[in-house]
Amino acid sequence: MLLIKNQKSLFSIMLISILILIVINMVLFYQFDRQNKRNESTHCLDQVEHKHIFIIDKSSPMSLQTQEEILSRIKQQISRIQQEDFILVYQITSDSLMQLKPIFQACKTDANFEKNLLQKARTSIYSNFDNTLTSPLAEALLDINLSHYQMDAQRTNIYIYSDLLQNSRHLSLAQTPQLSDAIEQFKATRLGGIQRPTFINTFVHLHIIPRAQLTEQLVKNRDGFWIWFLGDMRGDRQSYGLERHDLPGSYTQ
């Protein structure tokens, strides 16, 4: 009788040990499989929790003080990026209307990530500005919102460094007399398509480059247009919003 009990006890121990080994192997296999399901170009996993998009407007010149402040703010934002976060950097020029591509796209996975990202940002900030003075920022934001470069994320931060003076063949805020005209003119160019982006659990941070000789009407049109354009925000109320952060520097043309 005692022998039978000992055999049952031994069998139970062996069964538990086998189950533990199976669980351990499943965990190890999951970790191995997870590490190998990375995008070849971005090194991202299939699912991304946080996404950060940096948009640097190079359509007009900016002072050295403004450039240095932009770089300083980007450094601070980069320092808060967590492991496995997805980062995109875009540079806005006249070419962005037809050839918009990120100048940097990757997930944070190794020790060289911050160095490489900061180098790309620094090069963009201090590079020559676009002499055409064309700034298709609204079109670029729509394209970024719809682009295949995007990955779904639970939370997104968008950092825009620009004077926000939209100037393209679709809309020039400087040449539009009234705010209502600006909105209707832009909407008319997008008939049959998406007229403004929809943001899900997204914070948009506007870092505004100062400009000289702005009229009260132009400032009203600029601010009102972007409040409308960026106004379709949805999701968890604590996880989306619009913030304004003015930049220092001499008021360049």
N, C-alpha and C positions, 0 to 999 in steps of 0.2 A: 504493500500500500504506500509506504514511504517512497519507494523507488518510483512509483507512478507519479506521485506528487512532484518529486524532483525532476522527472522528465518533463512534466507539464510546465514547471517553472523555468526550466532550461529552454524549452520551446518558446515560451513567452518572451524571454530575454532575447533570444535569437531573432524573433519576429520584430521586436521593437528596434533592435540594432539594425536590421535590414531596412526598416521603414525610415530610420534616421539617416542612413546612408543614401537612400533614395531621395529624401528631401534635400540633403546637402548637395548631391549631384545635380538636382534640378535647379537649385539656387546658383551653383557654379555655372551651369549651362546657360541660365538666363543672363548672368552677368557677362559671360563670354559673348553670347549672341547679341546682347545690347551694345557692347563695345564695338562689334563688327557691323552694326547697322548704321553706319555713318555715311553721310553724303561725301562723295569724293572731293568736291571742290570747296565745301564749307566746313567739313568735319563735324557737321551737326548730326544729332540723333534724329530719329523719325519724328519725335515730339519735342517741342521747345516750350519751356515755361515762360521765359521772359525774352522780349525782343526790344532792341534799342536802335533807332534810326536817326542818323545825324545828317542834316541837310545844310550845306554851306553854299550860300548864294554868291557867285563870282561875277555877277552881271555888271557891277559897278565898283569903283575903287573904294577903299576904306583906309582910315588912318592906321599908322603903326600901333598906336595905343589900342585901337579897336581890335586889330589883329591879335595883339598880345593877350587881350582880355578874353577873346574867343578861345584861344589856345588854352588859357588857364581854366576856363569853365569846362572845356572838353576833358582836360586832365582830371578834374574833380569828378565828372560824370563817369569817366572810364574807371576810376578807382572804386566805384560802387558796383561795377558790373560783376556778376557772380559767375561761377563755373557753369559751363554749358549754356550761358545766355547767347542769343544770336544778335549780331551787330551788322548793320548796313551803313555805309557812308556814301552819300550822293553829293555831287558838285553841280550846281545849277549855272548853265551858260545858255547862249542862244541855241546851241546844239541839242539841249535837253528836250526841245520840242519834238524832235524826230529820233534822237539817238540816246535816250536816257538809259544809262547803265550805272550800277554801283561801282565806285572806285575801290571799295573794300567790302567784303562779305565773308563772315566766318563766325563760328562759335568759339567761345573761350574754352580752350582745352589744354593749353600748355603755357609754360613760363614766358615764351616769346610773344604771346598774344598782345599784351598791352604795348610792348615796344613797337610791334608792327603796325598796330592800329594808330598809335600816336604819330608815327612817322608819316602815314598816309594823311592824317588830319593836318599835320604841320605843313606838308607839301602843298596841300590844297589851299590852306589859309594864306600862305605867303607867295603863291604863284601869281602870275600876271592876271589882271581882271579881263573880262570880255569887253573889248572895245565897242561892240555893237550896242551895249547898254540894254539889250533885250533880256527881259526877266520873265520867262514863262513858268513862274512858280506854281500857280494854280494848276496848270496842265500837268506839271511834274508830280504834284501831290496826288492828282487823280491817277496818273500812270503808276506811281509807286504803290498806291492802294490796291491796284488791280494786277500788279506785275507778278510774273511767275517767279521772280526773285524772292517774293515774300514767302514766309512760312507761318502757319497758324500758331499763335502763342496765347497763353492765358492772360498775359499782361504785356502792354506795349508802351514805350516812351518814344516820342518823336521830338527831336531838338532841332529847331529851325533858326539859322543865323542869317538874317536878311533884313533889308529895309522895308520889305513887304510891298514895295511899289510895283505891283504887277504891271508888266509892259510886254505885250505880245500882239500878234495880229488879231487875236481874239478879243483882247481887252487891254486898254491902257488906262490905268486909273488917273493919270495926269491929264488925259484928254477927255475925260468923262465928266460932264457938268454936275450930275446928281448921283447920289448913292443908288437910288432905285434904278437909274439908267444903267449903272455899272453891273448890277446884279442881273437885270433883264438881258443886257447885251451878252453877258457870259453864258447865261442859261440858253440863249438862242443859238449859240455855237455848239451846244451839246444836245440839241433836240434828237430824240430817239435813243439817247444814251444816258449815262450817269452824269448828272449835272453838278454834283458835289459828293465828296467821299463820305462813307459811313465808317465810323470808328467804334470798335467794340473793345471795351475795357482799355482805353487808350488815353494817356495824358499827352497833350501837345504843349510844348514849352517854346514860346516865341521870344527869341533874343533879338531885339530890334536894333539894327545899325542906324545911327543918327544921320540925317541928311539936312542940308541947308536949304533955305528958301522954299519951305513947304507952306502952302496956304492953309487956312482953316478948313476950307472946303475939301482940299485934297486929303488932309488928315482925317476928316469925317468920312470921306469915301473909303479911304484905306482901312480904317478901323472897322467901319460898318460892313464892308465887303468880307473881311476875314472872319468876323463874328458869324456872318451868315454861312460862309463857305465851310467853316470848321464846326458848324453848329449841330451836325447830326451825330451825336455821341450816345452810345447805348451800353448797357451792361450793368455790372455792379456799381451802384452810385458812388462808392468809395474808391472806385478804380478807374474813373475817367474824369477829364476836366481840361480846361484851357488856362494856361498861366502866361503872364507877360513879364519879361525881364529885359529892361532897356540896357543897352550897351553904352559904355563911355567912349569918348574920343571926339576929335574935332569934327565939326559938321561939314563933311565933304559934300561936293556937288553930286 
